[in-house]
């Protein structure tokens, strides 16, 4: 999905390489440019979704071109490179780390291809060389006319700290040998991952872009390695709101395999063939659902409809961490099933993390005040009902008694006095056209709350009997 090409612009890349039995000669930089063009031509045909960035380095490192799919733009820029000073490798690693982190994040896999001279055998093994902060590898292509002195001092082409490896073109150095080594790198690195997406009797051949990598984790007594199967099985569907923002390892576009044939009739026939991949993408997008997909025996992922803008969307595979508890709030993925209303009572399991059919009542008999907002909401409810008296007299006294009993249970004695003060304040602020029963009931409730008997939980404050309306005792 992302590639960084690093080109050495040191003075050593200015050396001329004469082609044997011909009058042609090329500089090392010209051969490097030729190799990059071969790589870009391969990507344009076999991996057109690959983002490519180019950095140039000598004593410092600069970003020549940020991540783009415009390969012609990259070719134009690398054709106008100029030489600088000596080669220094640590700034290259630091610049690439910053570029990938600022553009993608450190969780995205990125390949780095470096074209330099023979000094890389020693220069990339120095102690001040730091590894990449993102998953990926460094592929170094040294351009040397003869076998490097540094190469003879090292038996292995592998770089330390898992940084990557060195692969050199065959000698003598020619445009053809350089093209071959870059074709080899392209075929080994940019291999499309083919799989079969299956849901019941429906299936579709798909490509995952970028190709998923195996997962390795060091446990207490062993090293666990997980590999994705070539068959992706959909085991169920969930509402997208229930699986928002889970911890993920990687994300991959899911594209149906195309038949690349020169015959237009074959292409037209393929275009008219129904595709399960297209059907799944449209259904997930319209219904706002997520498909749970099994990647291997103990590894799961999510298929979602992802949109980079308002006009275009794609089917995406989100790979979760291996294990059955990758989404903690759903519990064990193996226990997910239909709701109990759709299953018989004998099949329903209490341990299954499914929604119960019972409708919970929000009219609780006991009040719980954990935060100030909960207490304020209950008091404001009393004041709202007080303003609607005499119609809300029964409801007013019912809520008043609930709060009073809760305050007694919590030994919150000062709350009763404070509510009495609020009722008196509300009574004094009543507008002129208010029903007279409202002022009488507020004054009566405030007096009752200040009495010593108000601290008795068995007591119930009842409405005051007035000449305006007769109310039943609660």
One Martini backbone bead per residue (centre of mass of N, CA, C, O) as a GRO file, in nm:
protein
  474
    1UNK     BB    1   0.052   0.065  -0.013
    2UNK     BB    2   0.364   0.151   0.058
    3UNK     BB    3   0.646   0.343  -0.082
    4UNK     BB    4   1.003   0.397  -0.046
    5UNK     BB    5   1.242   0.593  -0.228
    6UNK     BB    6   1.599   0.587  -0.204
    7UNK     BB    7   1.842   0.829  -0.323
    8UNK     BB    8   2.167   0.864  -0.408
    9UNK     BB    9   2.367   1.197  -0.419
   10UNK     BB   10   2.647   1.140  -0.422
   11UNK     BB   11   2.956   1.154  -0.570
   12UNK     BB   12   2.975   0.839  -0.626
   13UNK     BB   13   2.726   0.857  -0.843
   14UNK     BB   14   2.921   0.989  -1.083
   15UNK     BB   15   3.022   0.744  -1.194
   16UNK     BB   16   3.142   0.570  -1.463
   17UNK     BB   17   2.989   0.317  -1.681
   18UNK     BB   18   3.123   0.090  -1.896
   19UNK     BB   19   3.031  -0.082  -2.172
   20UNK     BB   20   3.103  -0.365  -2.301
   21UNK     BB   21   3.165  -0.344  -2.642
   22UNK     BB   22   3.104  -0.035  -2.604
   23UNK     BB   23   3.038   0.331  -2.601
   24UNK     BB   24   2.880   0.318  -2.354
   25UNK     BB   25   2.772   0.531  -2.070
   26UNK     BB   26   2.715   0.538  -1.709
   27UNK     BB   27   2.585   0.643  -1.435
   28UNK     BB   28   2.472   0.554  -1.132
   29UNK     BB   29   2.225   0.741  -1.141
   30UNK     BB   30   2.111   0.642  -1.412
   31UNK     BB   31   2.070   0.350  -1.316
   32UNK     BB   32   1.878   0.422  -1.086
   33UNK     BB   33   1.661   0.550  -1.264
   34UNK     BB   34   1.607   0.297  -1.432
   35UNK     BB   35   1.515   0.113  -1.197
   36UNK     BB   36   1.272   0.288  -1.106
   37UNK     BB   37   1.117   0.273  -1.374
   38UNK     BB   38   1.075  -0.032  -1.367
   39UNK     BB   39   0.911  -0.034  -1.103
   40UNK     BB   40   0.683   0.160  -1.198
   41UNK     BB   41   0.587  -0.015  -1.435
   42UNK     BB   42   0.497  -0.254  -1.262
   43UNK     BB   43   0.290  -0.101  -1.083
   44UNK     BB   44   0.106   0.002  -1.321
   45UNK     BB   45   0.007  -0.304  -1.373
   46UNK     BB   46   0.002  -0.476  -1.073
   47UNK     BB   47   0.001  -0.195  -0.857
   48UNK     BB   48  -0.197   0.082  -0.871
   49UNK     BB   49  -0.243   0.133  -0.541
   50UNK     BB   50   0.038   0.232  -0.500
   51UNK     BB   51   0.225   0.420  -0.287
   52UNK     BB   52   0.475   0.677  -0.369
   53UNK     BB   53   0.796   0.774  -0.243
   54UNK     BB   54   1.066   1.029  -0.253
   55UNK     BB   55   1.409   1.023  -0.149
   56UNK     BB   56   1.700   1.220  -0.081
   57UNK     BB   57   2.062   1.160  -0.031
   58UNK     BB   58   2.348   1.239   0.182
   59UNK     BB   59   2.410   1.425   0.443
   60UNK     BB   60   2.113   1.455   0.376
   61UNK     BB   61   1.744   1.464   0.381
   62UNK     BB   62   1.490   1.462   0.121
   63UNK     BB   63   1.170   1.534  -0.008
   64UNK     BB   64   1.073   1.497  -0.334
   65UNK     BB   65   0.811   1.293  -0.296
   66UNK     BB   66   0.521   1.225  -0.205
   67UNK     BB   67   0.256   1.044  -0.176
   68UNK     BB   68   0.175   0.864  -0.485
   69UNK     BB   69   0.014   0.759  -0.815
   70UNK     BB   70   0.202   0.945  -0.993
   71UNK     BB   71   0.445   0.813  -1.185
   72UNK     BB   72   0.516   1.040  -1.387
   73UNK     BB   73   0.603   1.247  -1.177
   74UNK     BB   74   0.841   1.085  -1.067
   75UNK     BB   75   1.000   1.060  -1.332
   76UNK     BB   76   1.042   1.367  -1.369
   77UNK     BB   77   1.201   1.421  -1.101
   78UNK     BB   78   1.440   1.198  -1.133
   79UNK     BB   79   1.555   1.344  -1.407
   80UNK     BB   80   1.659   1.615  -1.205
   81UNK     BB   81   1.912   1.533  -1.061
   82UNK     BB   82   2.162   1.624  -0.812
   83UNK     BB   83   2.459   1.656  -0.679
   84UNK     BB   84   2.651   1.620  -0.378
   85UNK     BB   85   2.773   1.481  -0.118
   86UNK     BB   86   2.812   1.275   0.111
   87UNK     BB   87   2.735   0.980   0.282
   88UNK     BB   88   2.435   0.945   0.504
   89UNK     BB   89   2.217   0.723   0.681
   90UNK     BB   90   2.056   0.817   0.940
   91UNK     BB   91   1.870   1.046   0.808
   92UNK     BB   92   1.699   0.851   0.640
   93UNK     BB   93   1.548   0.699   0.863
   94UNK     BB   94   1.425   0.949   1.001
   95UNK     BB   95   1.267   1.062   0.756
   96UNK     BB   96   1.093   0.810   0.700
   97UNK     BB   97   0.956   0.796   0.973
   98UNK     BB   98   0.819   1.077   0.949
   99UNK     BB   99   0.668   1.038   0.681
  100UNK     BB  100   0.492   0.791   0.760
  101UNK     BB  101   0.364   0.910   1.019
  102UNK     BB  102   0.232   1.170   0.885
  103UNK     BB  103   0.063   1.003   0.658
  104UNK     BB  104  -0.032   0.723   0.826
  105UNK     BB  105   0.140   0.563   1.042
  106UNK     BB  106   0.287   0.299   1.240
  107UNK     BB  107   0.072   0.061   1.125
  108UNK     BB  108   0.182   0.080   0.839
  109UNK     BB  109   0.289  -0.080   0.571
  110UNK     BB  110   0.637  -0.033   0.452
  111UNK     BB  111   0.842   0.004   0.178
  112UNK     BB  112   1.209   0.013   0.132
  113UNK     BB  113   1.409   0.158  -0.134
  114UNK     BB  114   1.764   0.152  -0.180
  115UNK     BB  115   1.996   0.358  -0.368
  116UNK     BB  116   2.347   0.284  -0.384
  117UNK     BB  117   2.650   0.209  -0.272
  118UNK     BB  118   2.899   0.003  -0.125
  119UNK     BB  119   2.884   0.143   0.171
  120UNK     BB  120   2.631  -0.009   0.295
  121UNK     BB  121   2.769  -0.252   0.439
  122UNK     BB  122   2.868  -0.048   0.671
  123UNK     BB  123   2.671   0.200   0.718
  124UNK     BB  124   2.411   0.002   0.812
  125UNK     BB  125   2.602  -0.110   1.081
  126UNK     BB  126   2.579   0.113   1.264
  127UNK     BB  127   2.483   0.214   1.584
  128UNK     BB  128   2.308   0.480   1.472
  129UNK     BB  129   2.107   0.277   1.357
  130UNK     BB  130   1.768   0.283   1.325
  131UNK     BB  131   1.479   0.155   1.324
  132UNK     BB  132   1.178   0.113   1.229
  133UNK     BB  133   0.841   0.227   1.333
  134UNK     BB  134   0.740   0.036   1.110
  135UNK     BB  135   0.611  -0.198   0.917
  136UNK     BB  136   0.897  -0.337   0.751
  137UNK     BB  137   1.144  -0.309   0.482
  138UNK     BB  138   1.485  -0.305   0.371
  139UNK     BB  139   1.597  -0.244   0.033
  140UNK     BB  140   1.921  -0.284  -0.098
  141UNK     BB  141   2.089  -0.124  -0.387
  142UNK     BB  142   2.400  -0.179  -0.499
  143UNK     BB  143   2.626   0.019  -0.705
  144UNK     BB  144   2.879  -0.188  -0.855
  145UNK     BB  145   3.138  -0.281  -1.061
  146UNK     BB  146   3.260  -0.421  -0.815
  147UNK     BB  147   3.345  -0.593  -0.558
  148UNK     BB  148   3.315  -0.507  -0.251
  149UNK     BB  149   3.506  -0.463   0.026
  150UNK     BB  150   3.271  -0.480   0.232
  151UNK     BB  151   3.139  -0.746   0.137
  152UNK     BB  152   3.387  -0.933   0.224
  153UNK     BB  153   3.332  -0.873   0.548
  154UNK     BB  154   3.044  -1.009   0.486
  155UNK     BB  155   2.839  -1.295   0.484
  156UNK     BB  156   2.578  -1.119   0.509
  157UNK     BB  157   2.285  -0.938   0.377
  158UNK     BB  158   2.188  -0.882   0.649
  159UNK     BB  159   2.049  -0.663   0.863
  160UNK     BB  160   2.030  -0.522   1.148
  161UNK     BB  161   1.742  -0.525   1.346
  162UNK     BB  162   1.554  -0.608   1.101
  163UNK     BB  163   1.576  -0.399   0.855
  164UNK     BB  164   1.700  -0.608   0.624
  165UNK     BB  165   1.841  -0.613   0.287
  166UNK     BB  166   2.085  -0.710   0.039
  167UNK     BB  167   2.070  -0.647  -0.324
  168UNK     BB  168   2.257  -0.725  -0.608
  169UNK     BB  169   2.368  -0.695  -0.907
  170UNK     BB  170   2.497  -0.816  -1.171
  171UNK     BB  171   2.802  -0.888  -1.315
  172UNK     BB  172   2.810  -0.656  -1.502
  173UNK     BB  173   2.718  -0.330  -1.506
  174UNK     BB  174   2.385  -0.283  -1.631
  175UNK     BB  175   2.075  -0.206  -1.733
  176UNK     BB  176   1.984  -0.504  -1.731
  177UNK     BB  177   2.077  -0.586  -1.442
  178UNK     BB  178   1.911  -0.367  -1.300
  179UNK     BB  179   1.632  -0.454  -1.405
  180UNK     BB  180   1.634  -0.740  -1.281
  181UNK     BB  181   1.647  -0.664  -0.978
  182UNK     BB  182   1.377  -0.497  -0.982
  183UNK     BB  183   1.194  -0.726  -1.079
  184UNK     BB  184   1.250  -0.911  -0.841
  185UNK     BB  185   1.147  -0.723  -0.620
  186UNK     BB  186   0.858  -0.688  -0.729
  187UNK     BB  187   0.774  -0.996  -0.729
  188UNK     BB  188   0.832  -1.036  -0.412
  189UNK     BB  189   0.669  -0.782  -0.288
  190UNK     BB  190   0.415  -0.755  -0.514
  191UNK     BB  191   0.201  -0.977  -0.400
  192UNK     BB  192  -0.097  -1.087  -0.443
  193UNK     BB  193  -0.379  -1.154  -0.239
  194UNK     BB  194  -0.555  -1.451  -0.252
  195UNK     BB  195  -0.912  -1.519  -0.207
  196UNK     BB  196  -1.205  -1.659  -0.042
  197UNK     BB  197  -1.527  -1.537  -0.023
  198UNK     BB  198  -1.759  -1.661   0.232
  199UNK     BB  199  -2.135  -1.725   0.239
  200UNK     BB  200  -2.211  -2.011   0.242
  201UNK     BB  201  -2.297  -2.045  -0.102
  202UNK     BB  202  -2.137  -1.787  -0.122
  203UNK     BB  203  -1.885  -1.654  -0.355
  204UNK     BB  204  -1.548  -1.491  -0.388
  205UNK     BB  205  -1.288  -1.364  -0.567
  206UNK     BB  206  -1.010  -1.204  -0.402
  207UNK     BB  207  -0.833  -0.907  -0.308
  208UNK     BB  208  -0.567  -0.796  -0.093
  209UNK     BB  209  -0.511  -0.444  -0.008
  210UNK     BB  210  -0.271  -0.516   0.126
  211UNK     BB  211  -0.094  -0.769   0.207
  212UNK     BB  212  -0.106  -0.978   0.454
  213UNK     BB  213   0.040  -1.046   0.762
  214UNK     BB  214   0.189  -1.210   0.984
  215UNK     BB  215   0.155  -1.310   1.331
  216UNK     BB  216   0.374  -1.216   1.608
  217UNK     BB  217   0.401  -1.353   1.951
  218UNK     BB  218   0.524  -1.328   2.277
  219UNK     BB  219   0.500  -1.544   2.515
  220UNK     BB  220   0.584  -1.699   2.800
  221UNK     BB  221   0.664  -2.007   2.641
  222UNK     BB  222   0.605  -1.876   2.348
  223UNK     BB  223   0.564  -1.845   1.991
  224UNK     BB  224   0.315  -1.679   1.819
  225UNK     BB  225   0.173  -1.787   1.499
  226UNK     BB  226  -0.022  -1.623   1.243
  227UNK     BB  227  -0.227  -1.719   0.961
  228UNK     BB  228  -0.394  -1.651   0.681
  229UNK     BB  229  -0.634  -1.770   0.509
  230UNK     BB  230  -0.768  -1.845   0.181
  231UNK     BB  231  -1.041  -1.846   0.361
  232UNK     BB  232  -1.321  -1.629   0.401
  233UNK     BB  233  -1.554  -1.647   0.669
  234UNK     BB  234  -1.880  -1.575   0.725
  235UNK     BB  235  -2.052  -1.575   1.061
  236UNK     BB  236  -2.177  -1.271   1.066
  237UNK     BB  237  -2.385  -0.996   1.195
  238UNK     BB  238  -2.356  -0.639   1.273
  239UNK     BB  239  -2.385  -0.353   1.410
  240UNK     BB  240  -2.184  -0.082   1.374
  241UNK     BB  241  -2.229   0.043   1.667
  242UNK     BB  242  -2.099  -0.226   1.820
  243UNK     BB  243  -1.793  -0.193   1.647
  244UNK     BB  244  -1.652   0.062   1.727
  245UNK     BB  245  -1.323   0.104   1.747
  246UNK     BB  246  -1.127  -0.128   1.734
  247UNK     BB  247  -0.862  -0.317   1.772
  248UNK     BB  248  -0.603  -0.307   1.523
  249UNK     BB  249  -0.368  -0.417   1.275
  250UNK     BB  250  -0.529  -0.393   0.989
  251UNK     BB  251  -0.601  -0.271   0.649
  252UNK     BB  252  -0.813  -0.387   0.367
  253UNK     BB  253  -0.880  -0.418   0.048
  254UNK     BB  254  -1.170  -0.551  -0.129
  255UNK     BB  255  -1.125  -0.715  -0.440
  256UNK     BB  256  -1.222  -0.826  -0.727
  257UNK     BB  257  -1.134  -1.037  -0.961
  258UNK     BB  258  -0.977  -0.990  -1.269
  259UNK     BB  259  -0.997  -1.034  -1.619
  260UNK     BB  260  -0.702  -1.037  -1.813
  261UNK     BB  261  -0.811  -0.960  -2.135
  262UNK     BB  262  -0.807  -0.881  -2.473
  263UNK     BB  263  -1.093  -0.974  -2.482
  264UNK     BB  264  -1.388  -0.803  -2.479
  265UNK     BB  265  -1.597  -1.029  -2.439
  266UNK     BB  266  -1.485  -1.132  -2.171
  267UNK     BB  267  -1.521  -0.868  -2.014
  268UNK     BB  268  -1.827  -0.843  -2.057
  269UNK     BB  269  -1.902  -1.113  -1.923
  270UNK     BB  270  -1.781  -1.044  -1.646
  271UNK     BB  271  -1.949  -0.781  -1.591
  272UNK     BB  272  -2.234  -0.958  -1.593
  273UNK     BB  273  -2.141  -1.106  -1.350
  274UNK     BB  274  -2.223  -1.190  -1.054
  275UNK     BB  275  -2.121  -1.044  -0.732
  276UNK     BB  276  -2.071  -1.097  -0.400
  277UNK     BB  277  -1.892  -0.857  -0.326
  278UNK     BB  278  -2.091  -0.638  -0.426
  279UNK     BB  279  -2.335  -0.725  -0.257
  280UNK     BB  280  -2.205  -0.690   0.023
  281UNK     BB  281  -2.131  -0.393   0.004
  282UNK     BB  282  -2.420  -0.283  -0.041
  283UNK     BB  283  -2.552  -0.402   0.216
  284UNK     BB  284  -2.368  -0.270   0.432
  285UNK     BB  285  -2.426   0.024   0.346
  286UNK     BB  286  -2.740   0.032   0.374
  287UNK     BB  287  -2.761  -0.124   0.672
  288UNK     BB  288  -2.524  -0.067   0.865
  289UNK     BB  289  -2.315  -0.313   0.861
  290UNK     BB  290  -2.125  -0.599   0.997
  291UNK     BB  291  -1.887  -0.842   0.913
  292UNK     BB  292  -1.795  -1.149   1.042
  293UNK     BB  293  -1.461  -1.283   1.008
  294UNK     BB  294  -1.281  -1.577   0.940
  295UNK     BB  295  -0.928  -1.636   0.911
  296UNK     BB  296  -0.902  -1.858   1.137
  297UNK     BB  297  -0.924  -2.050   1.411
  298UNK     BB  298  -0.820  -1.766   1.602
  299UNK     BB  299  -0.927  -1.547   1.377
  300UNK     BB  300  -1.051  -1.208   1.322
  301UNK     BB  301  -1.285  -0.999   1.131
  302UNK     BB  302  -1.395  -0.700   0.944
  303UNK     BB  303  -1.664  -0.608   0.727
  304UNK     BB  304  -1.671  -0.295   0.552
  305UNK     BB  305  -1.791   0.022   0.459
  306UNK     BB  306  -1.564   0.239   0.298
  307UNK     BB  307  -1.503   0.604   0.293
  308UNK     BB  308  -1.307   0.872   0.153
  309UNK     BB  309  -1.582   0.977   0.040
  310UNK     BB  310  -1.904   1.058  -0.076
  311UNK     BB  311  -1.876   0.890  -0.368
  312UNK     BB  312  -1.670   0.667  -0.247
  313UNK     BB  313  -1.660   0.309  -0.192
  314UNK     BB  314  -1.539   0.027   0.010
  315UNK     BB  315  -1.425  -0.284   0.078
  316UNK     BB  316  -1.326  -0.373   0.416
  317UNK     BB  317  -1.060  -0.521   0.607
  318UNK     BB  318  -1.052  -0.584   0.957
  319UNK     BB  319  -0.787  -0.671   1.160
  320UNK     BB  320  -0.764  -0.842   1.436
  321UNK     BB  321  -0.675  -0.970   1.711
  322UNK     BB  322  -0.590  -1.251   1.821
  323UNK     BB  323  -0.880  -1.405   1.920
  324UNK     BB  324  -1.203  -1.415   2.099
  325UNK     BB  325  -1.141  -1.109   2.255
  326UNK     BB  326  -1.110  -0.849   2.055
  327UNK     BB  327  -1.407  -0.751   2.162
  328UNK     BB  328  -1.482  -0.692   2.478
  329UNK     BB  329  -1.798  -0.593   2.469
  330UNK     BB  330  -1.884  -0.887   2.330
  331UNK     BB  331  -1.694  -1.098   2.392
  332UNK     BB  332  -1.717  -1.401   2.285
  333UNK     BB  333  -1.744  -1.472   1.955
  334UNK     BB  334  -1.854  -1.773   1.981
  335UNK     BB  335  -2.129  -1.664   2.148
  336UNK     BB  336  -2.256  -1.548   1.917
  337UNK     BB  337  -2.605  -1.480   1.847
  338UNK     BB  338  -2.913  -1.490   1.854
  339UNK     BB  339  -3.177  -1.383   1.984
  340UNK     BB  340  -3.401  -1.516   2.213
  341UNK     BB  341  -3.657  -1.457   2.026
  342UNK     BB  342  -3.521  -1.659   1.790
  343UNK     BB  343  -3.507  -1.862   2.020
  344UNK     BB  344  -3.517  -2.103   2.219
  345UNK     BB  345  -3.494  -2.153   2.555
  346UNK     BB  346  -3.293  -2.397   2.535
  347UNK     BB  347  -3.074  -2.226   2.355
  348UNK     BB  348  -3.040  -2.028   2.566
  349UNK     BB  349  -2.764  -1.835   2.694
  350UNK     BB  350  -2.650  -1.654   2.961
  351UNK     BB  351  -2.344  -1.610   2.842
  352UNK     BB  352  -2.455  -1.455   2.617
  353UNK     BB  353  -2.393  -1.140   2.444
  354UNK     BB  354  -2.717  -1.068   2.453
  355UNK     BB  355  -3.011  -0.925   2.419
  356UNK     BB  356  -3.270  -0.874   2.610
  357UNK     BB  357  -3.628  -0.870   2.599
  358UNK     BB  358  -3.641  -0.694   2.833
  359UNK     BB  359  -3.796  -0.411   2.965
  360UNK     BB  360  -3.664  -0.145   3.106
  361UNK     BB  361  -3.713   0.052   3.381
  362UNK     BB  362  -3.682   0.407   3.477
  363UNK     BB  363  -3.870   0.359   3.737
  364UNK     BB  364  -3.721   0.392   4.020
  365UNK     BB  365  -3.739   0.339   4.363
  366UNK     BB  366  -3.436   0.406   4.372
  367UNK     BB  367  -3.192   0.641   4.447
  368UNK     BB  368  -2.890   0.743   4.264
  369UNK     BB  369  -2.600   0.939   4.382
  370UNK     BB  370  -2.297   0.996   4.220
  371UNK     BB  371  -2.370   1.267   4.094
  372UNK     BB  372  -2.477   1.590   4.072
  373UNK     BB  373  -2.665   1.560   3.825
  374UNK     BB  374  -2.871   1.362   3.952
  375UNK     BB  375  -2.977   1.548   4.179
  376UNK     BB  376  -3.059   1.791   4.002
  377UNK     BB  377  -3.269   1.640   3.831
  378UNK     BB  378  -3.466   1.570   4.065
  379UNK     BB  379  -3.522   1.862   4.160
  380UNK     BB  380  -3.620   1.976   3.887
  381UNK     BB  381  -3.869   1.792   3.871
  382UNK     BB  382  -4.019   1.920   4.108
  383UNK     BB  383  -4.030   2.212   3.996
  384UNK     BB  384  -4.191   2.148   3.739
  385UNK     BB  385  -4.442   2.036   3.892
  386UNK     BB  386  -4.500   2.292   4.063
  387UNK     BB  387  -4.580   2.478   3.808
  388UNK     BB  388  -4.839   2.260   3.741
  389UNK     BB  389  -5.016   2.343   3.948
  390UNK     BB  390  -5.278   2.121   4.028
  391UNK     BB  391  -5.227   1.881   3.821
  392UNK     BB  392  -4.933   1.784   3.978
  393UNK     BB  393  -4.973   1.699   4.278
  394UNK     BB  394  -4.923   1.391   4.294
  395UNK     BB  395  -4.640   1.396   4.157
  396UNK     BB  396  -4.501   1.588   4.352
  397UNK     BB  397  -4.531   1.409   4.617
  398UNK     BB  398  -4.398   1.154   4.509
  399UNK     BB  399  -4.114   1.277   4.453
  400UNK     BB  400  -4.069   1.401   4.732
  401UNK     BB  401  -4.069   1.126   4.890
  402UNK     BB  402  -3.837   0.992   4.741
  403UNK     BB  403  -3.617   1.197   4.818
  404UNK     BB  404  -3.654   1.186   5.125
  405UNK     BB  405  -3.587   0.879   5.161
  406UNK     BB  406  -3.304   0.894   5.033
  407UNK     BB  407  -3.184   1.100   5.233
  408UNK     BB  408  -3.224   0.922   5.484
  409UNK     BB  409  -3.050   0.678   5.386
  410UNK     BB  410  -2.786   0.885   5.344
  411UNK     BB  411  -2.784   1.114   5.566
  412UNK     BB  412  -2.923   1.378   5.407
  413UNK     BB  413  -3.049   1.622   5.594
  414UNK     BB  414  -2.991   1.898   5.442
  415UNK     BB  415  -3.175   1.851   5.194
  416UNK     BB  416  -3.454   1.921   5.317
  417UNK     BB  417  -3.394   2.220   5.374
  418UNK     BB  418  -3.318   2.300   5.084
  419UNK     BB  419  -3.590   2.228   4.956
  420UNK     BB  420  -3.758   2.421   5.124
  421UNK     BB  421  -3.619   2.679   5.019
  422UNK     BB  422  -3.693   2.633   4.719
  423UNK     BB  423  -4.003   2.636   4.757
  424UNK     BB  424  -4.018   2.923   4.870
  425UNK     BB  425  -3.884   3.061   4.628
  426UNK     BB  426  -4.094   2.964   4.421
  427UNK     BB  427  -4.338   3.101   4.558
  428UNK     BB  428  -4.225   3.402   4.533
  429UNK     BB  429  -4.197   3.361   4.192
  430UNK     BB  430  -4.478   3.366   4.121
  431UNK     BB  431  -4.702   3.449   3.917
  432UNK     BB  432  -5.003   3.618   3.915
  433UNK     BB  433  -5.175   3.377   3.742
  434UNK     BB  434  -5.161   3.172   3.955
  435UNK     BB  435  -5.271   2.925   4.122
  436UNK     BB  436  -5.340   2.916   4.460
  437UNK     BB  437  -5.265   2.610   4.514
  438UNK     BB  438  -4.959   2.635   4.462
  439UNK     BB  439  -4.875   2.806   4.712
  440UNK     BB  440  -4.994   2.621   4.931
  441UNK     BB  441  -4.831   2.359   4.863
  442UNK     BB  442  -4.545   2.476   4.895
  443UNK     BB  443  -4.573   2.565   5.190
  444UNK     BB  444  -4.654   2.291   5.305
  445UNK     BB  445  -4.397   2.131   5.216
  446UNK     BB  446  -4.189   2.308   5.369
  447UNK     BB  447  -4.299   2.258   5.655
  448UNK     BB  448  -4.279   1.943   5.657
  449UNK     BB  449  -3.963   1.929   5.610
  450UNK     BB  450  -3.902   2.083   5.903
  451UNK     BB  451  -3.996   1.860   6.055
  452UNK     BB  452  -3.905   1.601   6.257
  453UNK     BB  453  -4.092   1.380   6.112
  454UNK     BB  454  -3.937   1.386   5.830
  455UNK     BB  455  -3.718   1.158   5.939
  456UNK     BB  456  -3.942   0.952   5.888
  457UNK     BB  457  -3.973   0.688   5.664
  458UNK     BB  458  -4.289   0.622   5.725
  459UNK     BB  459  -4.353   0.891   5.630
  460UNK     BB  460  -4.613   1.079   5.449
  461UNK     BB  461  -4.654   1.333   5.238
  462UNK     BB  462  -4.942   1.523   5.204
  463UNK     BB  463  -5.174   1.694   5.077
  464UNK     BB  464  -5.344   1.982   5.088
  465UNK     BB  465  -5.655   2.081   5.197
  466UNK     BB  466  -5.869   2.260   4.988
  467UNK     BB  467  -6.120   2.465   4.834
  468UNK     BB  468  -6.034   2.403   4.528
  469UNK     BB  469  -5.937   2.096   4.597
  470UNK     BB  470  -5.968   1.743   4.599
  471UNK     BB  471  -5.732   1.510   4.737
  472UNK     BB  472  -5.587   1.225   4.745
  473UNK     BB  473  -5.427   1.026   4.927
  474UNK     BB  474  -5.107   0.865   4.907
   0.00000   0.00000   0.00000
